[in-house]
């Protein structure tokens, strides 16, 4: 797990105390595409389950996740696929 992925994990864990959290680095699938860097850690997929998402729409859940990792999205992360659900 690289440093960007670790920071994503830390931010999401701190913000949501998730029941489940999976973060996959999919940068290798985007080599040569816009936003890809040779060192990777630019494209991620997040699967998170947390009580904080209960009663929220999919758009609201995505906005919550994006807000929690805004620093990474403003820097090294080019793309973030989000699957956020309540338990």
PDB file with SEQRES, HELIX, SHEET and CRYST1 records, atoms N, CA, C and O in Angstrom:
SEQRES   1 A   87  UNK UNK UNK UNK UNK UNK UNK UNK UNK UNK UNK UNK UNK          
SEQRES   2 A   87  UNK UNK UNK UNK UNK UNK UNK UNK UNK UNK UNK UNK UNK          
SEQRES   3 A   87  UNK UNK UNK UNK UNK UNK UNK UNK UNK UNK UNK UNK UNK          
SEQRES   4 A   87  UNK UNK UNK UNK UNK UNK UNK UNK UNK UNK UNK UNK UNK          
SEQRES   5 A   87  UNK UNK UNK UNK UNK UNK UNK UNK UNK UNK UNK UNK UNK          
SEQRES   6 A   87  UNK UNK UNK UNK UNK UNK UNK UNK UNK UNK UNK UNK UNK          
SEQRES   7 A   87  UNK UNK UNK UNK UNK UNK UNK UNK UNK                          
HELIX    1 AA1 UNK A    3  UNK A   16  1                                  14    
HELIX    2 AA2 UNK A   27  UNK A   30  5                                   4    
HELIX    3 AA3 UNK A   51  UNK A   53  5                                   3    
HELIX    4 AA4 UNK A   58  UNK A   68  1                                  11    
HELIX    5 AA5 UNK A   70  UNK A   74  1                                   5    
SHEET    1 AA1 3 UNK A  20  UNK A  25  0                                        
SHEET    2 AA1 3 UNK A  43  UNK A  49 -1                                        
SHEET    3 AA1 3 UNK A  79  UNK A  85  1                                        
CRYST1    1.000    1.000    1.000  90.00  90.00  90.00 P 1           1          
ATOM      1  N   UNK A   1       0.855  -1.173   0.000  1.00  0.00           N  
ATOM      2  CA  UNK A   1       0.000   0.000   0.000  1.00  0.00           C  
ATOM      3  C   UNK A   1       0.900   1.235   0.000  1.00  0.00           C  
ATOM      4  O   UNK A   1       1.766   1.398   0.860  1.00  0.00           O  
ATOM      5  N   UNK A   2       0.669   2.094  -0.987  1.00  0.00           N  
ATOM      6  CA  UNK A   2       1.474   3.293  -1.109  1.00  0.00           C  
ATOM      7  C   UNK A   2       1.011   4.411  -0.184  1.00  0.00           C  
ATOM      8  O   UNK A   2      -0.025   4.295   0.471  1.00  0.00           O  
ATOM      9  N   UNK A   3       1.785   5.500  -0.133  1.00  0.00           N  
ATOM     10  CA  UNK A   3       1.449   6.597   0.785  1.00  0.00           C  
ATOM     11  C   UNK A   3       0.125   7.293   0.472  1.00  0.00           C  
ATOM     12  O   UNK A   3      -0.575   7.707   1.396  1.00  0.00           O  
ATOM     13  N   UNK A   4      -0.234   7.431  -0.789  1.00  0.00           N  
ATOM     14  CA  UNK A   4      -1.508   8.068  -1.129  1.00  0.00           C  
ATOM     15  C   UNK A   4      -2.659   7.186  -0.655  1.00  0.00           C  
ATOM     16  O   UNK A   4      -3.620   7.678  -0.064  1.00  0.00           O  
ATOM     17  N   UNK A   5      -2.561   5.903  -0.910  1.00  0.00           N  
ATOM     18  CA  UNK A   5      -3.601   4.973  -0.474  1.00  0.00           C  
ATOM     19  C   UNK A   5      -3.714   4.978   1.052  1.00  0.00           C  
ATOM     20  O   UNK A   5      -4.818   4.890   1.589  1.00  0.00           O  
ATOM     21  N   UNK A   6      -2.601   5.077   1.740  1.00  0.00           N  
ATOM     22  CA  UNK A   6      -2.625   5.135   3.206  1.00  0.00           C  
ATOM     23  C   UNK A   6      -3.326   6.396   3.695  1.00  0.00           C  
ATOM     24  O   UNK A   6      -4.093   6.348   4.657  1.00  0.00           O  
ATOM     25  N   UNK A   7      -3.065   7.530   3.034  1.00  0.00           N  
ATOM     26  CA  UNK A   7      -3.729   8.779   3.422  1.00  0.00           C  
ATOM     27  C   UNK A   7      -5.234   8.714   3.148  1.00  0.00           C  
ATOM     28  O   UNK A   7      -6.030   9.222   3.938  1.00  0.00           O  
ATOM     29  N   UNK A   8      -5.625   8.093   2.038  1.00  0.00           N  
ATOM     30  CA  UNK A   8      -7.057   7.900   1.763  1.00  0.00           C  
ATOM     31  C   UNK A   8      -7.692   7.072   2.868  1.00  0.00           C  
ATOM     32  O   UNK A   8      -8.754   7.425   3.382  1.00  0.00           O  
ATOM     33  N   UNK A   9      -7.044   5.972   3.232  1.00  0.00           N  
ATOM     34  CA  UNK A   9      -7.560   5.090   4.287  1.00  0.00           C  
ATOM     35  C   UNK A   9      -7.684   5.842   5.608  1.00  0.00           C  
ATOM     36  O   UNK A   9      -8.692   5.724   6.305  1.00  0.00           O  
ATOM     37  N   UNK A  10      -6.670   6.603   5.943  1.00  0.00           N  
ATOM     38  CA  UNK A  10      -6.683   7.345   7.206  1.00  0.00           C  
ATOM     39  C   UNK A  10      -7.809   8.375   7.225  1.00  0.00           C  
ATOM     40  O   UNK A  10      -8.522   8.493   8.222  1.00  0.00           O  
ATOM     41  N   UNK A  11      -7.975   9.119   6.136  1.00  0.00           N  
ATOM     42  CA  UNK A  11      -9.019  10.144   6.077  1.00  0.00           C  
ATOM     43  C   UNK A  11     -10.406   9.532   6.167  1.00  0.00           C  
ATOM     44  O   UNK A  11     -11.257  10.036   6.900  1.00  0.00           O  
ATOM     45  N   UNK A  12     -10.643   8.464   5.439  1.00  0.00           N  
ATOM     46  CA  UNK A  12     -11.962   7.827   5.439  1.00  0.00           C  
ATOM     47  C   UNK A  12     -12.263   7.156   6.770  1.00  0.00           C  
ATOM     48  O   UNK A  12     -13.396   7.205   7.248  1.00  0.00           O  
ATOM     49  N   UNK A  13     -11.266   6.535   7.369  1.00  0.00           N  
ATOM     50  CA  UNK A  13     -11.455   5.889   8.663  1.00  0.00           C  
ATOM     51  C   UNK A  13     -11.743   6.930   9.735  1.00  0.00           C  
ATOM     52  O   UNK A  13     -12.634   6.749  10.565  1.00  0.00           O  
ATOM     53  N   UNK A  14     -10.992   8.006   9.712  1.00  0.00           N  
ATOM     54  CA  UNK A  14     -11.176   9.076  10.695  1.00  0.00           C  
ATOM     55  C   UNK A  14     -12.548   9.723  10.569  1.00  0.00           C  
ATOM     56  O   UNK A  14     -13.206   9.990  11.575  1.00  0.00           O  
ATOM     57  N   UNK A  15     -12.976   9.973   9.356  1.00  0.00           N  
ATOM     58  CA  UNK A  15     -14.248  10.674   9.118  1.00  0.00           C  
ATOM     59  C   UNK A  15     -15.473   9.791   9.362  1.00  0.00           C  
ATOM     60  O   UNK A  15     -16.477  10.263   9.895  1.00  0.00           O  
ATOM     61  N   UNK A  16     -15.400   8.511   8.977  1.00  0.00           N  
ATOM     62  CA  UNK A  16     -16.609   7.679   8.954  1.00  0.00           C  
ATOM     63  C   UNK A  16     -16.602   6.476   9.898  1.00  0.00           C  
ATOM     64  O   UNK A  16     -17.660   5.882  10.104  1.00  0.00           O  
ATOM     65  N   UNK A  17     -15.483   6.092  10.474  1.00  0.00           N  
ATOM     66  CA  UNK A  17     -15.399   4.878  11.291  1.00  0.00           C  
ATOM     67  C   UNK A  17     -16.161   3.739  10.595  1.00  0.00           C  
ATOM     68  O   UNK A  17     -17.118   3.203  11.155  1.00  0.00           O  
ATOM     69  N   UNK A  18     -15.746   3.375   9.394  1.00  0.00           N  
ATOM     70  CA  UNK A  18     -16.513   2.427   8.581  1.00  0.00           C  
ATOM     71  C   UNK A  18     -16.556   1.011   9.158  1.00  0.00           C  
ATOM     72  O   UNK A  18     -15.623   0.555   9.818  1.00  0.00           O  
ATOM     73  N   UNK A  19     -17.660   0.343   8.887  1.00  0.00           N  
ATOM     74  CA  UNK A  19     -17.794  -1.073   9.218  1.00  0.00           C  
ATOM     75  C   UNK A  19     -16.969  -1.903   8.234  1.00  0.00           C  
ATOM     76  O   UNK A  19     -16.487  -2.984   8.570  1.00  0.00           O  
ATOM     77  N   UNK A  20     -16.815  -1.385   7.023  1.00  0.00           N  
ATOM     78  CA  UNK A  20     -16.002  -2.049   5.995  1.00  0.00           C  
ATOM     79  C   UNK A  20     -15.392  -0.972   5.108  1.00  0.00           C  
ATOM     80  O   UNK A  20     -16.026   0.039   4.805  1.00  0.00           O  
ATOM     81  N   UNK A  21     -14.147  -1.209   4.697  1.00  0.00           N  
ATOM     82  CA  UNK A  21     -13.461  -0.265   3.825  1.00  0.00           C  
ATOM     83  C   UNK A  21     -12.458  -1.017   2.961  1.00  0.00           C  
ATOM     84  O   UNK A  21     -11.575  -1.709   3.468  1.00  0.00           O  
ATOM     85  N   UNK A  22     -12.608  -0.871   1.663  1.00  0.00           N  
ATOM     86  CA  UNK A  22     -11.660  -1.437   0.702  1.00  0.00           C  
ATOM     87  C   UNK A  22     -11.218  -0.304  -0.216  1.00  0.00           C  
ATOM     88  O   UNK A  22     -12.044   0.442  -0.742  1.00  0.00           O  
ATOM     89  N   UNK A  23      -9.923  -0.186  -0.400  1.00  0.00           N  
ATOM     90  CA  UNK A  23      -9.385   0.817  -1.320  1.00  0.00           C  
ATOM     91  C   UNK A  23      -8.456   0.089  -2.278  1.00  0.00           C  
ATOM     92  O   UNK A  23      -7.472  -0.523  -1.863  1.00  0.00           O  
ATOM     93  N   UNK A  24      -8.775   0.160  -3.552  1.00  0.00           N  
ATOM     94  CA  UNK A  24      -7.986  -0.514  -4.577  1.00  0.00           C  
ATOM     95  C   UNK A  24      -7.301   0.516  -5.457  1.00  0.00           C  
ATOM     96  O   UNK A  24      -7.935   1.450  -5.949  1.00  0.00           O  
ATOM     97  N   UNK A  25      -6.002   0.337  -5.650  1.00  0.00           N  
ATOM     98  CA  UNK A  25      -5.248   1.196  -6.565  1.00  0.00           C  
ATOM     99  C   UNK A  25      -5.389   0.598  -7.958  1.00  0.00           C  
ATOM    100  O   UNK A  25      -4.860  -0.477  -8.238  1.00  0.00           O  
ATOM    101  N   UNK A  26      -6.098   1.295  -8.819  1.00  0.00           N  
ATOM    102  CA  UNK A  26      -6.329   0.815 -10.182  1.00  0.00           C  
ATOM    103  C   UNK A  26      -5.525   1.619 -11.208  1.00  0.00           C  
ATOM    104  O   UNK A  26      -5.855   1.636 -12.393  1.00  0.00           O  
ATOM    105  N   UNK A  27      -4.482   2.274 -10.744  1.00  0.00           N  
ATOM    106  CA  UNK A  27      -3.675   3.129 -11.613  1.00  0.00           C  
ATOM    107  C   UNK A  27      -3.090   2.371 -12.793  1.00  0.00           C  
ATOM    108  O   UNK A  27      -2.981   2.913 -13.893  1.00  0.00           O  
ATOM    109  N   UNK A  28      -2.714   1.118 -12.567  1.00  0.00           N  
ATOM    110  CA  UNK A  28      -2.112   0.320 -13.646  1.00  0.00           C  
ATOM    111  C   UNK A  28      -3.086   0.131 -14.820  1.00  0.00           C  
ATOM    112  O   UNK A  28      -2.656  -0.092 -15.952  1.00  0.00           O  
ATOM    113  N   UNK A  29      -4.373   0.218 -14.554  1.00  0.00           N  
ATOM    114  CA  UNK A  29      -5.374   0.083 -15.617  1.00  0.00           C  
ATOM    115  C   UNK A  29      -5.483   1.336 -16.482  1.00  0.00           C  
ATOM    116  O   UNK A  29      -6.109   1.317 -17.541  1.00  0.00           O  
ATOM    117  N   UNK A  30      -4.873   2.416 -16.023  1.00  0.00           N  
ATOM    118  CA  UNK A  30      -5.007   3.708 -16.698  1.00  0.00           C  
ATOM    119  C   UNK A  30      -3.666   4.243 -17.194  1.00  0.00           C  
ATOM    120  O   UNK A  30      -3.559   5.427 -17.511  1.00  0.00           O  
ATOM    121  N   UNK A  31      -2.663   3.408 -17.264  1.00  0.00           N  
ATOM    122  CA  UNK A  31      -1.340   3.831 -17.737  1.00  0.00           C  
ATOM    123  C   UNK A  31      -1.474   4.452 -19.122  1.00  0.00           C  
ATOM    124  O   UNK A  31      -2.104   3.886 -20.016  1.00  0.00           O  
ATOM    125  N   UNK A  32      -0.872   5.617 -19.279  1.00  0.00           N  
ATOM    126  CA  UNK A  32      -0.934   6.311 -20.555  1.00  0.00           C  
ATOM    127  C   UNK A  32      -2.143   7.208 -20.715  1.00  0.00           C  
ATOM    128  O   UNK A  32      -2.213   7.981 -21.671  1.00  0.00           O  
ATOM    129  N   UNK A  33      -3.095   7.124 -19.805  1.00  0.00           N  
ATOM    130  CA  UNK A  33      -4.290   7.965 -19.881  1.00  0.00           C  
ATOM    131  C   UNK A  33      -4.030   9.302 -19.198  1.00  0.00           C  
ATOM    132  O   UNK A  33      -3.052   9.460 -18.467  1.00  0.00           O  
ATOM    133  N   UNK A  34      -4.904  10.246 -19.440  1.00  0.00           N  
ATOM    134  CA  UNK A  34      -4.809  11.551 -18.805  1.00  0.00           C  
ATOM    135  C   UNK A  34      -4.827  11.403 -17.282  1.00  0.00           C  
ATOM    136  O   UNK A  34      -5.634  10.657 -16.727  1.00  0.00           O  
ATOM    137  N   UNK A  35      -3.936  12.116 -16.631  1.00  0.00           N  
ATOM    138  CA  UNK A  35      -3.885  12.097 -15.174  1.00  0.00           C  
ATOM    139  C   UNK A  35      -3.042  10.983 -14.598  1.00  0.00           C  
ATOM    140  O   UNK A  35      -2.747  10.996 -13.403  1.00  0.00           O  
ATOM    141  N   UNK A  36      -2.646  10.020 -15.409  1.00  0.00           N  
ATOM    142  CA  UNK A  36      -1.819   8.908 -14.918  1.00  0.00           C  
ATOM    143  C   UNK A  36      -0.377   9.374 -14.777  1.00  0.00           C  
ATOM    144  O   UNK A  36       0.129  10.135 -15.602  1.00  0.00           O  
ATOM    145  N   UNK A  37       0.272   8.907 -13.725  1.00  0.00           N  
ATOM    146  CA  UNK A  37       1.685   9.195 -13.517  1.00  0.00           C  
ATOM    147  C   UNK A  37       2.435   7.878 -13.518  1.00  0.00           C  
ATOM    148  O   UNK A  37       1.878   6.857 -13.115  1.00  0.00           O  
ATOM    149  N   UNK A  38       3.675   7.874 -13.956  1.00  0.00           N  
ATOM    150  CA  UNK A  38       4.446   6.626 -14.004  1.00  0.00           C  
ATOM    151  C   UNK A  38       4.560   5.932 -12.648  1.00  0.00           C  
ATOM    152  O   UNK A  38       4.604   4.704 -12.582  1.00  0.00           O  
ATOM    153  N   UNK A  39       4.609   6.714 -11.566  1.00  0.00           N  
ATOM    154  CA  UNK A  39       4.737   6.118 -10.233  1.00  0.00           C  
ATOM    155  C   UNK A  39       3.416   5.584  -9.696  1.00  0.00           C  
ATOM    156  O   UNK A  39       3.392   4.957  -8.636  1.00  0.00           O  
ATOM    157  N   UNK A  40       2.313   5.820 -10.409  1.00  0.00           N  
ATOM    158  CA  UNK A  40       1.010   5.287 -10.009  1.00  0.00           C  
ATOM    159  C   UNK A  40       0.328   6.120  -8.945  1.00  0.00           C  
ATOM    160  O   UNK A  40       0.623   7.303  -8.774  1.00  0.00           O  
ATOM    161  N   UNK A  41      -0.590   5.486  -8.232  1.00  0.00           N  
ATOM    162  CA  UNK A  41      -1.392   6.102  -7.174  1.00  0.00           C  
ATOM    163  C   UNK A  41      -2.157   7.332  -7.673  1.00  0.00           C  
ATOM    164  O   UNK A  41      -2.140   8.389  -7.043  1.00  0.00           O  
ATOM    165  N   UNK A  42      -2.819   7.170  -8.806  1.00  0.00           N  
ATOM    166  CA  UNK A  42      -3.623   8.251  -9.372  1.00  0.00           C  
ATOM    167  C   UNK A  42      -5.094   7.872  -9.511  1.00  0.00           C  
ATOM    168  O   UNK A  42      -5.958   8.748  -9.513  1.00  0.00           O  
ATOM    169  N   UNK A  43      -5.387   6.584  -9.626  1.00  0.00           N  
ATOM    170  CA  UNK A  43      -6.751   6.103  -9.864  1.00  0.00           C  
ATOM    171  C   UNK A  43      -7.100   5.050  -8.802  1.00  0.00           C  
ATOM    172  O   UNK A  43      -6.423   4.031  -8.672  1.00  0.00           O  
ATOM    173  N   UNK A  44      -8.165   5.320  -8.053  1.00  0.00           N  
ATOM    174  CA  UNK A  44      -8.546   4.424  -6.962  1.00  0.00           C  
ATOM    175  C   UNK A  44     -10.026   4.076  -7.030  1.00  0.00           C  
ATOM    176  O   UNK A  44     -10.833   4.815  -7.594  1.00  0.00           O  
ATOM    177  N   UNK A  45     -10.356   2.942  -6.446  1.00  0.00           N  
ATOM    178  CA  UNK A  45     -11.741   2.515  -6.250  1.00  0.00           C  
ATOM    179  C   UNK A  45     -11.922   2.314  -4.743  1.00  0.00           C  
ATOM    180  O   UNK A  45     -11.141   1.616  -4.097  1.00  0.00           O  
ATOM    181  N   UNK A  46     -12.974   2.945  -4.195  1.00  0.00           N  
ATOM    182  CA  UNK A  46     -13.269   2.867  -2.761  1.00  0.00           C  
ATOM    183  C   UNK A  46     -14.615   2.191  -2.574  1.00  0.00           C  
ATOM    184  O   UNK A  46     -15.606   2.554  -3.207  1.00  0.00           O  
ATOM    185  N   UNK A  47     -14.629   1.214  -1.704  1.00  0.00           N  
ATOM    186  CA  UNK A  47     -15.870   0.583  -1.251  1.00  0.00           C  
ATOM    187  C   UNK A  47     -15.911   0.789   0.256  1.00  0.00           C  
ATOM    188  O   UNK A  47     -15.042   0.319   0.991  1.00  0.00           O  
ATOM    189  N   UNK A  48     -16.947   1.507   0.700  1.00  0.00           N  
ATOM    190  CA  UNK A  48     -17.039   1.858   2.116  1.00  0.00           C  
ATOM    191  C   UNK A  48     -18.469   1.652   2.609  1.00  0.00           C  
ATOM    192  O   UNK A  48     -19.436   1.980   1.921  1.00  0.00           O  
ATOM    193  N   UNK A  49     -18.576   1.105   3.805  1.00  0.00           N  
ATOM    194  CA  UNK A  49     -19.874   0.904   4.463  1.00  0.00           C  
ATOM    195  C   UNK A  49     -19.782   1.586   5.821  1.00  0.00           C  
ATOM    196  O   UNK A  49     -18.926   1.250   6.639  1.00  0.00           O  
ATOM    197  N   UNK A  50     -20.676   2.551   6.054  1.00  0.00           N  
ATOM    198  CA  UNK A  50     -20.637   3.292   7.316  1.00  0.00           C  
ATOM    199  C   UNK A  50     -22.034   3.782   7.686  1.00  0.00           C  
ATOM    200  O   UNK A  50     -22.861   4.063   6.819  1.00  0.00           O  
ATOM    201  N   UNK A  51     -22.274   3.879   8.978  1.00  0.00           N  
ATOM    202  CA  UNK A  51     -23.564   4.383   9.474  1.00  0.00           C  
ATOM    203  C   UNK A  51     -23.830   5.804   9.002  1.00  0.00           C  
ATOM    204  O   UNK A  51     -24.987   6.195   8.846  1.00  0.00           O  
ATOM    205  N   UNK A  52     -22.783   6.578   8.772  1.00  0.00           N  
ATOM    206  CA  UNK A  52     -22.944   7.977   8.350  1.00  0.00           C  
ATOM    207  C   UNK A  52     -23.718   8.105   7.042  1.00  0.00           C  
ATOM    208  O   UNK A  52     -24.265   9.169   6.750  1.00  0.00           O  
ATOM    209  N   UNK A  53     -23.771   7.035   6.256  1.00  0.00           N  
ATOM    210  CA  UNK A  53     -24.448   7.078   4.962  1.00  0.00           C  
ATOM    211  C   UNK A  53     -25.933   6.700   5.050  1.00  0.00           C  
ATOM    212  O   UNK A  53     -26.656   6.769   4.056  1.00  0.00           O  
ATOM    213  N   UNK A  54     -26.369   6.308   6.220  1.00  0.00           N  
ATOM    214  CA  UNK A  54     -27.767   5.897   6.393  1.00  0.00           C  
ATOM    215  C   UNK A  54     -28.706   7.058   6.073  1.00  0.00           C  
ATOM    216  O   UNK A  54     -28.542   8.158   6.601  1.00  0.00           O  
ATOM    217  N   UNK A  55     -29.675   6.814   5.218  1.00  0.00           N  
ATOM    218  CA  UNK A  55     -30.659   7.824   4.855  1.00  0.00           C  
ATOM    219  C   UNK A  55     -30.175   8.839   3.833  1.00  0.00           C  
ATOM    220  O   UNK A  55     -30.910   9.767   3.495  1.00  0.00           O  
ATOM    221  N   UNK A  56     -28.964   8.685   3.337  1.00  0.00           N  
ATOM    222  CA  UNK A  56     -28.406   9.616   2.355  1.00  0.00           C  
ATOM    223  C   UNK A  56     -28.590   9.064   0.949  1.00  0.00           C  
ATOM    224  O   UNK A  56     -28.574   7.851   0.737  1.00  0.00           O  
ATOM    225  N   UNK A  57     -28.765   9.970  -0.009  1.00  0.00           N  
ATOM    226  CA  UNK A  57     -28.832   9.550  -1.409  1.00  0.00           C  
ATOM    227  C   UNK A  57     -27.431   9.181  -1.881  1.00  0.00           C  
ATOM    228  O   UNK A  57     -26.441   9.486  -1.216  1.00  0.00           O  
ATOM    229  N   UNK A  58     -27.359   8.533  -3.015  1.00  0.00           N  
ATOM    230  CA  UNK A  58     -26.059   8.167  -3.580  1.00  0.00           C  
ATOM    231  C   UNK A  58     -25.211   9.416  -3.810  1.00  0.00           C  
ATOM    232  O   UNK A  58     -24.013   9.409  -3.526  1.00  0.00           O  
ATOM    233  N   UNK A  59     -25.811  10.471  -4.313  1.00  0.00           N  
ATOM    234  CA  UNK A  59     -25.082  11.716  -4.547  1.00  0.00           C  
ATOM    235  C   UNK A  59     -24.554  12.296  -3.233  1.00  0.00           C  
ATOM    236  O   UNK A  59     -23.410  12.748  -3.177  1.00  0.00           O  
ATOM    237  N   UNK A  60     -25.355  12.290  -2.201  1.00  0.00           N  
ATOM    238  CA  UNK A  60     -24.918  12.795  -0.898  1.00  0.00           C  
ATOM    239  C   UNK A  60     -23.758  11.966  -0.347  1.00  0.00           C  
ATOM    240  O   UNK A  60     -22.801  12.516   0.198  1.00  0.00           O  
ATOM    241  N   UNK A  61     -23.846  10.650  -0.490  1.00  0.00           N  
ATOM    242  CA  UNK A  61     -22.762   9.780  -0.012  1.00  0.00           C  
ATOM    243  C   UNK A  61     -21.472  10.061  -0.762  1.00  0.00           C  
ATOM    244  O   UNK A  61     -20.402  10.119  -0.156  1.00  0.00           O  
ATOM    245  N   UNK A  62     -21.560  10.237  -2.078  1.00  0.00           N  
ATOM    246  CA  UNK A  62     -20.369  10.531  -2.880  1.00  0.00           C  
ATOM    247  C   UNK A  62     -19.770  11.879  -2.476  1.00  0.00           C  
ATOM    248  O   UNK A  62     -18.551  12.012  -2.371  1.00  0.00           O  
ATOM    249  N   UNK A  63     -20.620  12.866  -2.251  1.00  0.00           N  
ATOM    250  CA  UNK A  63     -20.120  14.177  -1.824  1.00  0.00           C  
ATOM    251  C   UNK A  63     -19.432  14.096  -0.471  1.00  0.00           C  
ATOM    252  O   UNK A  63     -18.425  14.768  -0.243  1.00  0.00           O  
ATOM    253  N   UNK A  64     -19.965  13.282   0.424  1.00  0.00           N  
ATOM    254  CA  UNK A  64     -19.351  13.109   1.742  1.00  0.00           C  
ATOM    255  C   UNK A  64     -17.960  12.498   1.612  1.00  0.00           C  
ATOM    256  O   UNK A  64     -17.017  12.952   2.260  1.00  0.00           O  
ATOM    257  N   UNK A  65     -17.835  11.480   0.784  1.00  0.00           N  
ATOM    258  CA  UNK A  65     -16.529  10.833   0.577  1.00  0.00           C  
ATOM    259  C   UNK A  65     -15.569  11.810  -0.088  1.00  0.00           C  
ATOM    260  O   UNK A  65     -14.425  11.945   0.348  1.00  0.00           O  
ATOM    261  N   UNK A  66     -16.015  12.488  -1.132  1.00  0.00           N  
ATOM    262  CA  UNK A  66     -15.156  13.455  -1.820  1.00  0.00           C  
ATOM    263  C   UNK A  66     -14.672  14.540  -0.862  1.00  0.00           C  
ATOM    264  O   UNK A  66     -13.513  14.950  -0.923  1.00  0.00           O  
ATOM    265  N   UNK A  67     -15.538  15.000   0.007  1.00  0.00           N  
ATOM    266  CA  UNK A  67     -15.162  16.020   0.980  1.00  0.00           C  
ATOM    267  C   UNK A  67     -14.102  15.494   1.947  1.00  0.00           C  
ATOM    268  O   UNK A  67     -13.162  16.211   2.290  1.00  0.00           O  
ATOM    269  N   UNK A  68     -14.252  14.256   2.382  1.00  0.00           N  
ATOM    270  CA  UNK A  68     -13.312  13.667   3.334  1.00  0.00           C  
ATOM    271  C   UNK A  68     -11.911  13.503   2.746  1.00  0.00           C  
ATOM    272  O   UNK A  68     -10.923  13.544   3.479  1.00  0.00           O  
ATOM    273  N   UNK A  69     -11.820  13.322   1.446  1.00  0.00           N  
ATOM    274  CA  UNK A  69     -10.513  13.098   0.797  1.00  0.00           C  
ATOM    275  C   UNK A  69     -10.156  14.250  -0.152  1.00  0.00           C  
ATOM    276  O   UNK A  69      -9.394  14.061  -1.100  1.00  0.00           O  
ATOM    277  N   UNK A  70     -10.699  15.424   0.102  1.00  0.00           N  
ATOM    278  CA  UNK A  70     -10.515  16.578  -0.783  1.00  0.00           C  
ATOM    279  C   UNK A  70      -9.041  16.908  -1.014  1.00  0.00           C  
ATOM    280  O   UNK A  70      -8.661  17.270  -2.128  1.00  0.00           O  
ATOM    281  N   UNK A  71      -8.217  16.790   0.007  1.00  0.00           N  
ATOM    282  CA  UNK A  71      -6.795  17.108  -0.157  1.00  0.00           C  
ATOM    283  C   UNK A  71      -6.141  16.192  -1.186  1.00  0.00           C  
ATOM    284  O   UNK A  71      -5.345  16.645  -2.008  1.00  0.00           O  
ATOM    285  N   UNK A  72      -6.470  14.926  -1.140  1.00  0.00           N  
ATOM    286  CA  UNK A  72      -5.887  13.974  -2.093  1.00  0.00           C  
ATOM    287  C   UNK A  72      -6.444  14.201  -3.497  1.00  0.00           C  
ATOM    288  O   UNK A  72      -5.720  14.062  -4.483  1.00  0.00           O  
ATOM    289  N   UNK A  73      -7.719  14.546  -3.590  1.00  0.00           N  
ATOM    290  CA  UNK A  73      -8.326  14.814  -4.897  1.00  0.00           C  
ATOM    291  C   UNK A  73      -7.756  16.081  -5.526  1.00  0.00           C  
ATOM    292  O   UNK A  73      -7.715  16.203  -6.751  1.00  0.00           O  
ATOM    293  N   UNK A  74      -7.319  17.019  -4.697  1.00  0.00           N  
ATOM    294  CA  UNK A  74      -6.726  18.257  -5.205  1.00  0.00           C  
ATOM    295  C   UNK A  74      -5.279  18.046  -5.632  1.00  0.00           C  
ATOM    296  O   UNK A  74      -4.695  18.898  -6.301  1.00  0.00           O  
ATOM    297  N   UNK A  75      -4.706  16.918  -5.248  1.00  0.00           N  
ATOM    298  CA  UNK A  75      -3.302  16.672  -5.555  1.00  0.00           C  
ATOM    299  C   UNK A  75      -3.090  15.438  -6.387  1.00  0.00           C  
ATOM    300  O   UNK A  75      -3.350  15.442  -7.590  1.00  0.00           O  
ATOM    301  N   UNK A  76      -2.619  14.377  -5.760  1.00  0.00           N  
ATOM    302  CA  UNK A  76      -2.169  13.219  -6.531  1.00  0.00           C  
ATOM    303  C   UNK A  76      -3.267  12.348  -7.137  1.00  0.00           C  
ATOM    304  O   UNK A  76      -3.006  11.636  -8.107  1.00  0.00           O  
ATOM    305  N   UNK A  77      -4.481  12.381  -6.599  1.00  0.00           N  
ATOM    306  CA  UNK A  77      -5.537  11.484  -7.083  1.00  0.00           C  
ATOM    307  C   UNK A  77      -6.271  12.137  -8.253  1.00  0.00           C  
ATOM    308  O   UNK A  77      -6.839  13.223  -8.128  1.00  0.00           O  
ATOM    309  N   UNK A  78      -6.244  11.454  -9.377  1.00  0.00           N  
ATOM    310  CA  UNK A  78      -6.911  11.949 -10.583  1.00  0.00           C  
ATOM    311  C   UNK A  78      -8.355  11.452 -10.660  1.00  0.00           C  
ATOM    312  O   UNK A  78      -9.240  12.179 -11.112  1.00  0.00           O  
ATOM    313  N   UNK A  79      -8.592  10.213 -10.219  1.00  0.00           N  
ATOM    314  CA  UNK A  79      -9.931   9.625 -10.331  1.00  0.00           C  
ATOM    315  C   UNK A  79     -10.212   8.749  -9.128  1.00  0.00           C  
ATOM    316  O   UNK A  79      -9.340   8.030  -8.638  1.00  0.00           O  
ATOM    317  N   UNK A  80     -11.457   8.824  -8.660  1.00  0.00           N  
ATOM    318  CA  UNK A  80     -11.883   8.043  -7.505  1.00  0.00           C  
ATOM    319  C   UNK A  80     -13.265   7.475  -7.795  1.00  0.00           C  
ATOM    320  O   UNK A  80     -14.239   8.222  -7.890  1.00  0.00           O  
ATOM    321  N   UNK A  81     -13.353   6.167  -7.934  1.00  0.00           N  
ATOM    322  CA  UNK A  81     -14.639   5.482  -8.101  1.00  0.00           C  
ATOM    323  C   UNK A  81     -15.138   5.152  -6.700  1.00  0.00           C  
ATOM    324  O   UNK A  81     -14.398   4.595  -5.889  1.00  0.00           O  
ATOM    325  N   UNK A  82     -16.388   5.494  -6.418  1.00  0.00           N  
ATOM    326  CA  UNK A  82     -16.913   5.363  -5.051  1.00  0.00           C  
ATOM    327  C   UNK A  82     -18.136   4.455  -5.037  1.00  0.00           C  
ATOM    328  O   UNK A  82     -19.064   4.607  -5.831  1.00  0.00           O  
ATOM    329  N   UNK A  83     -18.101   3.499  -4.101  1.00  0.00           N  
ATOM    330  CA  UNK A  83     -19.259   2.664  -3.775  1.00  0.00           C  
ATOM    331  C   UNK A  83     -19.451   2.844  -2.268  1.00  0.00           C  
ATOM    332  O   UNK A  83     -18.734   2.232  -1.476  1.00  0.00           O  
ATOM    333  N   UNK A  84     -20.402   3.671  -1.871  1.00  0.00           N  
ATOM    334  CA  UNK A  84     -20.631   3.982  -0.455  1.00  0.00           C  
ATOM    335  C   UNK A  84     -22.032   3.548  -0.070  1.00  0.00           C  
ATOM    336  O   UNK A  84     -23.010   3.923  -0.717  1.00  0.00           O  
ATOM    337  N   UNK A  85     -22.123   2.758   0.985  1.00  0.00           N  
ATOM    338  CA  UNK A  85     -23.400   2.236   1.446  1.00  0.00           C  
ATOM    339  C   UNK A  85     -23.497   2.285   2.960  1.00  0.00           C  
ATOM    340  O   UNK A  85     -22.488   2.394   3.657  1.00  0.00           O  
ATOM    341  N   UNK A  86     -24.719   2.204   3.460  1.00  0.00           N  
ATOM    342  CA  UNK A  86     -24.968   2.063   4.887  1.00  0.00           C  
ATOM    343  C   UNK A  86     -25.047   0.569   5.203  1.00  0.00           C  
ATOM    344  O   UNK A  86     -25.382  -0.237   4.335  1.00  0.00           O  
ATOM    345  N   UNK A  87     -24.736   0.202   6.449  1.00  0.00           N  
ATOM    346  CA  UNK A  87     -24.826  -1.223   6.823  1.00  0.00           C  
ATOM    347  C   UNK A  87     -26.247  -1.754   6.697  1.00  0.00           C  
ATOM    348  O   UNK A  87     -26.494  -2.929   6.972  1.00  0.00           O  
TER     349      UNK A  87                                                      
END                                                                             
